Amino acid sequence: MNIAGKTALITGASRGIGRAIALELAKQGAKRLLLVARNQHQLLEVAAEVEALGVASVVLPLDLTQVVEVNVAIAQAWRNYGPIHLLINCAGVAHQAPFYKPGCPMFKKKSPSIWWECIRLRALWRVGWWPKAKVKLSMCPASWEN
């Protein structure tokens, strides 16, 4: 794919795979990179690396769970910098906790297969791959709806 002269938006650009992709797109001749992540300090570091490669960068410190803020920021970026030709979603979040806690209500009330299905549906719904998944989330505890 020829990305020379294109504008790309990369979520999760502050570290890991998102950072690596941002640097690679800069090396491949992208015109501008819109760097999105929650950590502004880390985004500024990546932006400096991108700009050292001769590519313009725009830092957008955003929490992607805040839909209104994201929509406003992307609309402003489109207005200020032109169309976005390439979207790369690398943002992620990990909540670490013991897999099984004795006495956990989820395991008392639901089978593990339903629990896993609940996680899968929630993940698909959150990232927008399956907009109707919310209907199926009724099997999940109400606290998961937040």
Secondary structure by P-SEA (a helix, b strand, c coil): cccccbbbbbccccccaaaaaaaaaaaacccccccccccaaaaaaaaaaaaaacbbbbbbbccccaaaaaaaaaaaaaaacccccbbbbccccccccccccccccccccccaaaaaaaaaaaaaaaaccccccccccccccccccc
